[in-house]
Amino acid sequence: MSIDNGHNLKRLLQMQPQGVVWTTKYLVKQGFSASLLQKYRDNQWLEAIGHGAMKKTGEDIHYLGGIFALQKQLNLSIHPGAKTALTILGRAHFLELGRPRLYLFGETKEKLPSWFLNYNWGVDIDYFRSSFLPSEEAMSDFTYNNYQVSIASPVRSLLQCLYLVPQKQDLEEAYQFMLGLTDLRPDRTQALLEKCSSIKVNRLFLYLAEKSGHAWYKHINQNKINLGHGDREIIKNGVYNAKYKITIPITLEHNA
C-alpha cells in the first residue's frame, strides 16, 4: 500500500467511531502495513497510547473506547462487570472514595493487553479471569457517545459481585444492589443460575433474593440449580443460615 495514497488515510480515519482505540493487529488485518502506520504517527495523524495501540491525535478516549477495541477488534470477551456494570446501567448508587475502580471480567485464557493496563484511564483496574458463567450469556449492549460495547447485564453483574465476596466485594453492599433488581425476568434468571458453576455464588444469590422479597424469586426452581453439599463459610465469625448452609455477617442476617 502506498504511503502517498490519501485515500488510505481517509479510509482509516472513517473506519471506526470517534473516541475509540485502534490496535495495530486490527489495522494490519485491514491492509495497513506497519510502515504506513508509523508514517501516520510520524505525521501526527495517529498517536501511540502503548505497545500495539493508537488513537487519533487530539481525541480524548474513555476506558470504554479501549473496551471497544478489545471486543470489536481483538474479539475478546473482556467486559465491565460487577458494580462497574451496575453503575453504568444506573442500578447501583454508592459513594466511592478515592480513585474509581474498574471491574473487568474475561475468560480464563484471556489476558488484558499491556496497553490497556498501563494507559491512564483515570481508574484503577481489577481484572478477573473466570469461567463460572458462560462468556456470552446475559450481556447488555451499552451505547457510549457514538459506539457500542457489551457489558454485564444486571443479573450477571450481581452474580459477579457475589463471586468477589468477601475479598473484593462487601456482601451487605451486594444486598443493597439486590434490593434494586425488582424487575428481573424469572426465566432468564433461572437459565443463568442453572449455568452458573459457582456453588457459593448460587447460594448467596438465592439467599439475597429471598431476603429481598422480590416477586420473581417465587418463580425460581432451586431444584435445577447446583447448590452443592456441605457448609460454606462466606464470612469469618459470622452467623449460620441453615437453609442455604452459609455463614454470613450477623448484621445482614438480622437486617429486616
Secondary structure, 3 states (H helix, E strand, C coil): CCCCCHHHHHHHHHHCCCCCCEEHHHHHHCCCCHHHHHHHHHCCCEEEEECCEEEECCCCCCHHHHHHHHHHHCCCCCEECHHHHHHHCCCCCCCCCCCCEEEEEECCCCCCCHHHHHCCCCCEEEEEECCCCCCCCCEEEEEECCEEEEEECHHHHHHHHHHHCCCCCCHHHHHHHHHCCCCCCHHHHHHHHHHCCCHHHHHHHHHHHHHHCCHHHHHCCHHHCCCCCCCEECCCCCEEECCCCEEECHHHHCCC
